[in-house]
Amino acid sequence: MIDLQPFWITFKLAVTTSVILFLLAVPLAYWIAYSKFKYKAVVEAIVSLPLILPPSVLGFYLLIALSPENALGMFFEKHFDIRLVFTFGGLVIASVLYSLPFMVNPILSGLKNLSPSLQEASFTLGKSKFTTLTKIVLPNIRASLLTAIIMTFAHTVGEFGVVLMVGGSIPNKTKVVSIAIYDEVESMNYHNANIYALILFVFAFLILLTVYLINNNSKTRLY
């Protein structure tokens, strides 16, 4: 009998990460899309860095930064009595940083493909930037927003290296499904590992199918 607790922790982590990233990614992607900042490419490179950076590298530096022996970790533990390493809070921070491009890039792509005339018409009618964003821009990139949310959720579910480095494998606290698979394989319990892996395999397929269906439906409406 497999332990279902890793599924709950994984789901909670994926939902929390997706919500936080959505709130951060929308203004960030909007700024990148329309800002005239000279060194904007540097910001874009930093956002996309987790796409090519080995998870162990990012996990290692996060482990160092969040540990109570260093400034950031010491600050949270001293002033808020919060320990970030090997806790669920640490997992959230690591997942937010590691999944950042999976939320930002689809939204950014949607914004760049959006006709400028929509915003210009809104501004001509005297609407503020915030009203234009919430009433005009976001509704017209729904497919991109859904893709971003789904991909971020799925990517968080499949994380391994970063969560292992920052959260470890603490039952009922930081042990997500990917770590559970690793632990079962280490224990030579291939039956349970196969069940965990098969569930993630099916989930990944359904996520990709959903994304492609959304994108195809969106293209169909355009024509």
Number of C-alpha atoms within 10 A of each C-alpha: 6 12 12 12 17 22 19 14 20 21 18 16 22 24 19 16 25 29 15 14 23 19 10 15 23 19 14 17 23 18 14 19 17 11 10 9 10 7 8 13 11 10 13 16 11 11 21 18 16 18 13 7 11 12 18 16 14 19 22 15 14 21 23 17 17 24 21 19 11 12 13 15 21 19 16 16 16 12 8 9 10 16 19 26 23 22 18 22 18 23 24 24 18 27 26 24 17 26 25 26 25 27 29 28 18 22 29 25 14 20 22 15 10 14 11 11 9 14 17 13 13 18 14 10 9 11 15 11 14 10 13 18 18 11 13 16 22 17 11 17 19 15 22 24 21 18 22 26 24 20 23 28 24 23 20 26 24 20 21 21 19 24 30 23 23 31 26 20 19 14 13 14 17 25 26 31 27 22 22 23 22 18 16 17 15 11 10 11 13 13 13 18 21 14 14 22 17 12 12 18 13 10 15 17 11 13 18 15 12 16 20 13 13 17 15 12 12 15 11 9 7 6 5
